[in-house]
Amino acid sequence: MRTTPHSLSALALSLTGVFALSPAHAAPAAPAAAKTEPIKLALIEGLSGPFANAGEAVARNITWAIERVNARGGVKLPGGHRPLELVRLDSKGNTEEALSVLKNATDQQIPVVLQGNSSATASALIDALNKHNDREPQRRAVFLNYSAVDPALTNEKCSPWHFRFDAHADMRLAALTDVLQQDTALKRVYLIGQDYSFGQHVVRQGRVMIAAKRPDIQFVGEELHPVGRVKDFLPYATKIKASGAQAVVTGNWGNDLTLLVKAAREVGFEGKFYTFYGNALGVPSALGDAGVGRVIAVAEWHPNVGGKASEALVNSFHQRFPKPEDDYLHVRMQAMVEMLAQAMERARSTDATAVAKALAGARHDGRALGGLGAGVMRAEDHQFIQPLYVSTMQKAGTDGVRFDVEGSGYGFRTVRYLGAEQTAQPHSCKMVPL
């Protein structure tokens, strides 16, 4: 079960108080922050519909990051400290709805838009913001992307207004397939993904990378399924088992991943899952013991990376969001909000053009997170370059697995760490100068 936070106050104080995050436990904000107009950030995300759990996980992370900035007085600007304020705009997991609420945000002159759960939606938002910012320079906005990982978004579709804080799909796949390459017993792989730009890319590029690293591996199946509309994955799981696959490689996320692994367990599939997002949102509890040593995930961080700063971060998040089902912490989202606040302070403005110029090439030393979340926003394509961890599911309490996930009794242990210099990849972006 989840590790109970202990000695939190002493630990947080030993780390210069950076993790006193909730209003109940943080130092009071500077008086100026309470008197000045807040800086609004528009979260455009599916907060209802089939991926609402993923959308709410994002909202919790960004809310928590905002609380930390506000606890130290807000963003320091020439007119005084200003607090950040999150404006939740529900896209219902639909791209057309996302474009509609984007207009709502720009009509309110909100200078920052946040989105990530769907590369197709992110692509549409980039196009819409490019046009809006050209047409209405007095109401421009920047777009911060925390999880839309189609590589095209920082390659042929790169934009001076778009900044990606997650590793893109090829960066994640490279890390996963490095681990897969070492599994000499693995001979048969099944590829499955959601039928849209990101899922299609993972299936296509996954085949390319695996074939290059392990030409002896046989691909025994390849499948694309509708996004967020499949309620019963048993037919897919049955095909996977019948194929003789020893492993599944998938970029599936949200309920599309949880339902897939549940179905795999029901049909008795005993192979491995190489995933982008298998470390939360119901996957560990869905598999139970059947997932131990068989679910592999990749992320910029996970709760069991070790060290006092990481443990303090996890304990503080659990204190702020104590319900097990609310447990899905992303360090990249914390770094994103910190970098935004720092960019505004360097720009001495919330103007989108000034903020975009300040973000391009910006480095994050992770100081506000106890050293976590360090990286650089590459100026040439606006791709954040950061370390990655590949981890495998294990029982909580075993060596290297202090924290479990979502109260499931299962957590993740690092099997491969890649420094930022190892994760960086070439790009084809031709960035338009501001």
C-alpha positions in Angstrom: 0.0 0.0 0.0 1.0 3.6 -0.3 3.9 4.7 2.0 2.5 7.0 4.7 4.3 10.4 4.8 6.5 10.7 7.8 8.6 13.5 9.3 7.5 15.7 6.4 7.9 19.0 8.1 11.6 18.3 9.0 12.3 16.9 5.6 10.7 19.8 3.8 12.6 22.3 5.9 15.8 20.6 5.2 15.2 21.2 1.5 14.7 25.0 2.0 11.0 24.6 2.2 10.4 24.2 -1.5 7.8 21.4 -0.9 5.4 23.3 1.5 2.9 23.3 -1.3 -0.7 23.5 -0.1 -2.2 26.6 1.4 -2.6 24.9 4.7 1.1 24.1 5.0 2.7 26.9 3.0 4.0 30.3 4.1 1.4 33.0 3.4 1.7 34.6 0.0 3.1 38.1 -0.2 0.4 40.7 0.4 0.9 42.1 -3.1 -0.2 38.8 -4.7 -3.6 39.0 -3.1 -4.2 42.6 -4.3 -3.1 42.4 -7.9 -4.8 40.9 -10.9 -4.0 37.2 -11.3 -2.2 35.8 -14.4 -4.6 33.4 -16.0 -3.5 30.1 -17.5 -6.1 28.3 -19.7 -6.1 24.5 -19.3 -7.8 23.0 -22.4 -8.3 19.4 -21.6 -10.8 16.5 -21.6 -12.2 16.9 -18.1 -15.2 14.8 -18.9 -15.7 12.0 -21.4 -13.6 8.8 -21.8 -10.3 10.3 -20.8 -11.6 12.5 -17.9 -9.3 10.7 -15.4 -6.2 11.7 -17.4 -7.5 15.2 -17.7 -8.1 15.5 -14.0 -4.7 14.1 -13.2 -3.2 16.9 -15.3 -5.4 19.5 -13.5 -4.2 18.3 -10.1 -0.5 18.5 -11.2 -0.8 22.0 -12.6 -2.9 23.2 -9.7 -0.3 22.0 -7.3 2.5 23.7 -9.3 0.6 26.9 -9.3 0.0 26.7 -5.5 3.8 26.5 -5.0 4.5 29.6 -7.1 1.7 31.5 -5.3 2.9 30.3 -1.9 6.2 32.3 -2.4 4.3 35.4 -3.5 3.5 34.7 -7.2 5.3 36.0 -10.2 7.5 39.0 -9.6 6.8 41.7 -12.2 7.5 45.4 -12.3 4.0 46.3 -11.0 4.3 43.9 -8.1 3.9 40.2 -7.4 1.0 38.6 -9.3 -0.5 35.1 -8.5 -1.2 32.5 -11.1 -4.7 31.3 -11.7 -5.8 28.2 -13.5 -8.9 28.5 -15.8 -10.3 25.0 -16.5 -11.8 24.7 -20.0 -13.3 21.3 -20.7 -12.7 20.1 -24.3 -14.6 16.8 -23.5 -11.7 15.0 -25.3 -12.9 16.5 -28.6 -10.7 18.5 -30.9 -13.5 20.7 -32.2 -14.5 21.5 -28.7 -10.9 22.3 -27.9 -10.8 24.9 -30.7 -14.1 26.4 -29.4 -12.7 26.8 -25.8 -9.4 28.2 -27.3 -11.5 31.0 -28.7 -13.0 31.5 -25.3 -9.5 31.8 -23.8 -8.2 34.2 -26.4 -11.4 36.3 -26.1 -10.6 36.7 -22.4 -7.0 37.6 -23.4 -5.5 34.8 -21.5 -1.8 34.8 -22.4 -1.0 31.1 -21.8 -2.7 28.0 -23.1 -2.0 24.5 -21.6 -2.9 21.2 -23.3 -1.4 17.8 -23.9 -3.7 14.8 -23.9 -4.0 14.2 -27.6 -1.5 15.1 -30.3 -4.3 15.6 -32.8 -5.8 18.3 -30.6 -2.4 19.8 -30.0 -1.8 20.0 -33.8 -5.1 21.8 -34.3 -4.4 24.2 -31.5 -1.0 25.1 -32.9 -2.6 25.9 -36.3 -5.3 27.9 -34.7 -2.9 29.9 -32.5 -0.5 30.6 -35.3 -3.4 32.2 -37.2 -4.8 34.0 -34.2 -1.5 35.4 -33.1 -0.8 36.7 -36.7 -4.3 38.2 -36.9 -4.5 39.7 -33.4 -1.1 40.6 -32.1 -2.5 42.4 -29.1 -4.2 39.2 -27.9 -1.5 36.6 -28.5 -1.0 33.5 -26.4 1.7 30.9 -26.0 1.0 27.2 -26.0 2.6 25.0 -23.4 2.3 21.3 -24.2 2.9 18.8 -21.4 2.2 15.4 -23.1 1.2 15.6 -26.8 4.2 13.7 -28.1 3.8 13.3 -31.8 7.3 14.2 -33.1 5.8 16.3 -35.9 4.8 19.0 -33.4 8.4 20.1 -32.9 9.6 19.1 -36.4 7.5 20.0 -39.5 4.7 21.6 -37.5 7.0 23.5 -35.1 5.8 27.0 -34.1 7.3 29.9 -32.2 4.3 29.8 -30.0 4.4 26.1 -29.0 6.7 24.6 -26.4 6.8 20.9 -25.6 7.8 19.8 -22.1 7.5 16.1 -22.6 9.9 13.8 -24.4 8.4 13.2 -27.8 7.5 9.7 -29.0 10.7 8.8 -30.8 12.7 9.8 -27.6 10.5 7.6 -25.5 10.6 4.8 -28.0 14.4 4.9 -28.2 14.6 4.4 -24.5 12.0 1.6 -24.4 13.6 -0.3 -27.3 17.0 0.0 -25.7 15.6 -2.1 -22.9 13.7 -4.4 -25.2 16.9 -5.0 -27.1 18.5 -6.6 -24.1 15.7 -9.1 -23.6 17.3 -11.9 -25.5 14.5 -14.4 -24.8 12.1 -12.1 -26.6 11.4 -13.2 -30.2 7.8 -12.2 -31.0 6.2 -8.8 -30.6 2.7 -7.4 -31.2 2.2 -3.7 -31.9 -1.1 -2.0 -31.0 -2.1 1.7 -30.8 -4.8 4.2 -31.0 -5.8 5.2 -34.5 -4.7 8.8 -34.7 -1.5 10.6 -35.5 0.4 9.7 -32.3 -0.8 6.0 -32.1 -0.1 5.5 -35.7 3.4 6.9 -35.3 4.2 4.7 -32.3 3.2 1.6 -34.2 5.1 2.6 -37.4 8.2 3.8 -35.7 8.2 1.1 -33.1 8.5 -1.5 -35.9 11.4 0.5 -37.4 13.4 0.9 -34.2 12.9 -2.7 -33.0 13.8 -4.1 -36.4 17.0 -2.0 -36.4 18.0 -3.1 -32.9 16.8 -6.7 -33.0 16.4 -8.0 -36.6 15.7 -11.4 -35.2 12.4 -10.4 -33.7 9.2 -11.4 -35.5 6.2 -9.0 -35.6 3.2 -11.3 -35.1 0.5 -8.6 -35.2 -0.1 -4.9 -35.8 -3.4 -3.2 -34.8 -4.9 0.3 -34.6 -8.2 0.8 -32.8 -10.6 3.8 -32.4 -9.5 6.3 -29.7 -11.7 6.3 -26.6 -14.5 4.4 -28.1 -13.6 0.7 -27.5 -15.4 -0.5 -24.3 -14.4 -4.2 -24.7 -10.8 -5.0 -25.6 -11.3 -8.8 -25.2 -11.3 -9.3 -29.0 -8.0 -7.5 -29.2 -6.5 -9.3 -26.3 -7.6 -12.7 -27.7 -5.8 -11.9 -31.0 -2.7 -10.9 -29.1 -2.6 -14.2 -27.1 -3.4 -16.3 -30.2 -0.6 -14.6 -32.1 2.0 -16.2 -29.7 3.3 -12.7 -28.9 5.8 -12.6 -26.0 5.5 -8.8 -25.7 3.1 -5.9 -26.6 4.5 -2.5 -27.5 1.9 0.3 -27.2 1.6 4.0 -26.8 -2.0 3.7 -25.5 -2.9 6.0 -22.7 -5.8 6.6 -20.3 -8.7 4.1 -20.3 -7.6 2.7 -23.7 -4.5 1.3 -21.9 -6.2 0.3 -18.7 -9.0 -1.6 -20.6 -6.4 -3.3 -22.8 -4.3 -4.7 -20.0 -7.4 -5.8 -18.1 -8.5 -7.7 -21.1 -5.1 -9.2 -21.5 -5.2 -10.4 -18.0 -8.7 -11.9 -18.5 -7.6 -14.0 -21.5 -4.4 -15.2 -19.7 -1.8 -13.3 -21.7 1.5 -13.8 -19.9 3.8 -11.6 -22.0 5.3 -8.2 -21.3 3.9 -4.7 -22.0 6.3 -2.1 -23.2 4.4 1.1 -22.6 4.6 4.9 -22.5 2.1 5.2 -19.7 1.8 1.9 -17.9 2.8 3.3 -14.6 -0.6 4.7 -13.4 -4.2 5.4 -14.2 -5.4 2.0 -13.1 -2.9 -0.2 -15.0 -0.9 -1.6 -12.0 -4.1 -2.5 -10.0 -5.7 -4.0 -13.2 -2.8 -6.4 -13.6 -1.9 -7.1 -10.0 0.8 -9.8 -9.6 0.4 -10.6 -13.3 2.2 -7.3 -14.0 5.2 -7.8 -11.8 8.3 -7.7 -14.0 6.1 -7.5 -17.1 5.0 -3.9 -17.4 7.7 -1.5 -18.5 7.1 2.2 -18.7 9.1 5.3 -19.6 8.9 8.8 -18.2 11.0 11.8 -17.2 10.8 10.7 -13.5 9.0 8.2 -11.3 8.4 8.1 -7.5 11.1 5.6 -6.8 14.1 7.3 -8.5 15.5 7.8 -5.0 17.0 10.7 -3.1 15.6 13.0 -0.4 14.3 15.6 -2.9 12.3 13.0 -4.8 10.9 11.4 -1.6 9.9 14.8 -0.3 8.1 15.6 -3.5 6.2 12.4 -3.4 5.3 12.8 0.3 4.1 16.4 -0.3 2.0 15.4 -3.2 0.4 12.6 -1.2 -0.3 15.1 1.6 -1.9 17.6 -0.8 -3.9 14.8 -2.6 -4.3 12.0 -0.1 -6.8 9.9 -2.1 -5.1 6.9 -3.7 -7.0 7.4 -7.0 -5.5 11.0 -7.2 -2.0 9.7 -7.3 -0.3 10.5 -10.6 2.6 13.0 -10.2 4.5 14.5 -13.2 7.7 16.3 -12.5 7.7 17.7 -16.1 4.4 19.6 -15.3 6.0 21.1 -12.2 9.0 22.1 -14.2 6.7 23.6 -16.9 5.0 26.0 -14.5 8.3 26.9 -12.8 9.8 27.7 -16.2 6.8 29.8 -17.2 7.0 31.9 -14.0 10.7 32.4 -14.5 10.3 33.4 -18.1 7.7 36.0 -17.2 10.0 37.4 -14.6 12.9 37.5 -17.0 10.6 39.1 -19.6 9.3 41.5 -16.9 5.9 40.9 -18.7 3.1 38.5 -19.3 3.0 39.5 -23.0 3.0 36.3 -25.1 5.7 37.5 -27.4 8.1 38.5 -24.6 7.4 35.2 -22.7 8.0 33.1 -25.8 11.3 34.8 -26.4 12.3 34.2 -22.7 11.3 30.5 -22.9 13.2 29.7 -26.1 16.6 28.3 -25.0 15.7 28.6 -21.3 17.4 26.3 -18.8 15.7 24.8 -15.8 18.1 23.9 -13.0 15.4 22.2 -10.9 16.3 24.3 -7.9 12.6 25.0 -7.0 12.0 21.2 -7.1 15.1 20.2 -5.0 17.1 19.6 -8.1 14.4 17.6 -10.0 13.1 18.5 -13.4 16.3 20.0 -14.8 16.6 20.4 -18.6 16.7 22.9 -21.4 14.1 24.2 -23.8 15.9 23.8 -27.1 15.6 27.1 -28.9 15.7 25.6 -32.4 12.5 23.5 -32.1 11.1 24.2 -28.6 11.5 20.7 -27.5 12.4 20.3 -23.8 15.6 18.1 -23.4 15.6 16.2 -20.2 16.5 12.8 -18.7 14.3 9.7 -19.0 13.8 6.7 -16.8 12.7 3.3 -18.0 11.1 1.4 -15.1 9.5 -2.0 -14.4 6.5 -2.8 -12.2 7.3 -4.5 -8.9 5.6 -5.1 -5.6 5.9 -2.1 -3.2 8.3 -2.7 -0.4 10.8 -4.7 -2.5 14.2 -3.4 -3.1 14.1 0.0 -4.8 10.3 0.3 -4.6 9.4 2.4 -1.6 6.3 4.0 -3.1 3.4 2.2 -4.7 1.1 3.7 -7.4 -2.5 4.7 -6.6 -2.6 2.6 -3.4 -2.3 -0.6 -5.6 0.5 -2.2 -3.7 2.7 -2.0 -6.8 5.3 0.5 -7.8 8.1 0.9 -10.4 11.8 0.3 -10.2 14.4 1.9 -12.5 15.9 -0.4 -15.1 17.6 2.2 -17.3 18.4 5.9 -16.9 19.2 8.1 -19.8 20.8 11.5 -19.3 19.5 14.5 -21.2 22.4 14.3 -23.7 21.3 10.7 -24.4 17.7 11.5 -25.1 18.2 14.4 -27.4 17.5 13.7 -31.1 17.9 15.7 -34.3 15.0 17.8 -35.6 13.8 19.2 -38.9 12.2 22.4 -37.5 12.5 25.6 -39.4 11.5 27.9 -36.7 9.8 31.2 -37.7 11.5 34.0 -35.8 9.4 36.3 -33.6 
